[in-house]
Amino acid sequence: MMRPHRGLDPSSVWAQRLRQLEQRLRAKEERIVVLETENAVLHLKLAEYQGLAGRSTNEVLQLYAAHGQQMKFQRSSVVTQLHGAIKRLKQDLKSLHSFALELSKDFQRQSKACLYQVLAAVQGIQLHNEAMQMFQIKAFDLEQSLQEVTERYEKEKQKRKALHNSLIELRGNIRVHCRIRPLLPFDDVAGHSQDRQRNFSEKVAYAADDETILVKCSRPGHASVNKTFQFERVYNDLESQDAVFADVAPLLTSLLDGYNVCIMAYGQTGSGKTYTMLGPQLEGNLAFATEEESELGIIPRATQEVFRLISEKPPGSYWVEVSVVEVYNNEIFDLLAKDSCGKVFGVRRDVVTTREGKSDVPSLTHETVENASEFLHLVNKGLQLRVTHPTLVHANSSRSHLVVTLTITTVVLGDNFGTLWEDEQTSQRLNKEASFTFPQKMRDNKSTSSSRASSPVQLEATEKMKQVKTRLQLVDLAGSECVGMSGVTGAALRETSFINRSLSALADVLGAIAEQRAHVPYRNSKLTHLLQDSLGGDAKLLVMLCISPGQKYLTESMQSLGFGTRARQVQREQVKKKNFSVPSKGK
């Protein structure tokens, strides 16, 4: 029995062998049919010749009788010729009979040979079927083993991820995720005249797995070098907004557990930061388009998740305020401030450090919102005021850092944050008491704009009612860019200078924290001063790196990956829960 060659599918080899045997069997059967046909023809001819011989014998006897009668009279030449013909006919008949016998014997031999071959083929097929069944059983066992190993691997992977997150919590490290955007049409456009011969559409950044990025670094005249970067999570260019938010959502639960959270998008211009944070650009006054809900970014999804979590709590136990600011040319602008006519326009604000060492923006507008739609409506208003400018890299490049802050005020009973509401009666009692102390505009389902000083957060209920504030900061940083690549001039060039300086100051702050210096230069930039609390360890911080995969942006992508690597190594103090504010005395 032939054994299949290694590397070939055994079933295909046996199937091919079976087809060959079947073809040979059909050929033999066709040969048998031909021989049987010829034998039948010969038998017919033999019967014909035998009949002819019988008739000839009768004729001969008659001729002999006639000849006997005629011999008495004369010899005839015709009788002699007929006698010769009869002899030849007999000889032919004898030869034909011998040929028929040989043909029959040959047919029997070939029939036996074909029968033996068919039996051998059937036995071979049976053996092959048994071997195939054994292979199928082995393959099934291997598939089951592989499935079990895969399930164990996934369980161990989840355990490892949970332990890693716990380690990050204990060390106070910064979580760093990295997202690779797809190649886009404008990636084919060359930026520098001396580099026009290079293939800018070549993909050089890949997601090796969900925690590793592989970058092919090559320079003209030098060998290609592969560099790898490790992060808590890596998203390839095919992963959706859903996959990105799935890893962000667990942080939002921390908001209601008493922790501040900051999510920051970092990367070069055109790397997909705004798409990751906001999704498709909002238009008009629509909060979001239902048909594009799958494309929504982190900011609208995070807000929906926060309000979903709040909806599971007793009514009146939480309320949410939102502020939207941009840092443009190292100045802070309040994008929700209104003029005397109620029209929203950007007002310059300043950032200060409080006595407790926290950063604060006096007179910053805080709007109370009661659902995600109200929030998205306000954010959309702020986005319409955000500064953008077209460049060679991106047609709608953001020229400022956007910081959206959700402040959640939690009303608690007693000193235990984990037991906000003891029972239904207590919940109803506190809701009744809080109804006299919460802002009147909130009870009327209307948004209110106020400064932090006049924000409706001072409860005057009972000694047992306390409150705690937690913040969710969602930051869409302006993109770092190379002037030669972006082609900006004039005012846009000045904007680029401020952007790059503020991002450099951000890197300096992280470097100072990593080196545990006595002085951290938060005030070198309004951006770092504004984010001082989140950077310094007062919040769970997630940095979402966004990079371009093309050769054209290799230098900028390497800079972003280097920033993420340094941020991941920063060890801060363990993030602590917010302390309860001092309860207000009842009147």
Buried (B, 14 or more C-beta within 10 A) or exposed (E): EEEBEEEEEBBEBBEEBBEEBEEBBEEBEEBBEEBEEEBEEBEEBBEEBEEBBEEBEEBBEEBEEEBEEBEEEEEEEEBEEBEEEBEEBBEEBEEBBEEBEEBBEEBEEBBEEBEEBBEEBEEBBEEBEEBBEEBEEEEEEEEEEEEEEEEEEEEEEEEEBEEBBEEBBEEBBBBBBBBBBEBBEBBEEEBEEEEEEBEBBBBBBBBBEBBBBBBBBBEEEEEEEEEEBBBBBBBBBEBEBEBBBEBBBEBBEBBBEBBBBBBBBBBBBBBBBBBBBBBBEBEEEEBBBEEEEEBBBBBBBBBBBBBEBBEEBBEBBBBBBBBBBBBBBBBBBBBBBBEEEEEBEBBEBEBEEEEEEEBBBEBBBBBBBBBBBBBBBBBBBBBEBBBBBEBBBBEEBBBBBBBBBBBBBBBBBEEEBEEBBEEEEBBBBBBEBBEEBBBEBBEEEEBBBBEBEEBBBEBBBBEBBBBBBBBBBBBBBBBBBBBEBBBBEEEBEEBBBBBBBBBEBBBBBBBBBBEEEEEBBBBBBBBBBBBBBBBBBBBBBBBBBBBBBBBBBBEBBBBBBEBBBBBBEBBBEEBEEBEBBEBBEEE
